[in-house]
Amino acid sequence: MGKYAGTVQVGVKGQIVIPKKARDLLGIKPGDTLLLLADTEKGIAIVRPDLFEQFQELLTRTGPPKREG
């Protein structure tokens, strides 16, 4: 519950369709703006901007994670 896994196909224009179950799960509606994060080693993440803003606020309050070693 609260999770989704599936596959999508990239169209000829480079577009993907977010499956309905995933849109419903996350409350994504037509016209919503999403933030796309890409990393050559880790891949792509698509998040709602409000969740990214919450993450930024948390980092601002607590600082970046400390690395061991």
N, C-alpha and C positions, 0 to 999 in steps of 0.2 A: 504494500500500500504506500502511495506517495512517491513511487519511482516508476520510471519508464525506460525501456530499452527497445530499440528498433533500428531499422536501416532506412536510409533515404537515398534517392538517386539524384545525381547532379544533372540538370537539363542542359540543353545545348547553349543556353545563355548563362550558364554557371549558377543557376538558381536551384534551391532545394525547397521542398515543401515540408513544413513541420507537421507531423502526423496529428490528426484530430485528438487522439488520446493524450498526446503530450501537451497540445495547446489547452485542452480542457484541464488537465492536471495543474498547469502553471497559470491558468487564467489569462492566456494570451489571446487578444482580440484583434480583429482587422484594424489596421492603422496604428497599432502599438509600435513603439520603437524598441529595438533590442540592441544590445551591445555585443559585438563579435570580437573575441580575443583570439589571436592566432600565434602559435609558437612552432617553429620548425621541428622541435624535438617532441613537444607534448601534444600538438594537434590544435583543434579548434574548440572553443567553448562559446556558447551563446547564452547570455544572461540578460535578465531584465535590468535596466539601468538602476532601478531603485535598490536592487540587491547589491550591485557593485558599489553604489554610494554608501550603503550600510557597511560594507567591507572596508571602504576607504576611511570612514569615520572610526571604525574599530582600530585600524592601523594607526590612525592619527592619535588616538587616546593611549594605545598600548605600545606603539612602536612596532617595527618589523619583528618577525619571529627570530629568536636567537638560534644560531647554528652551533651545533656541538662540534668540538674538535679543535 
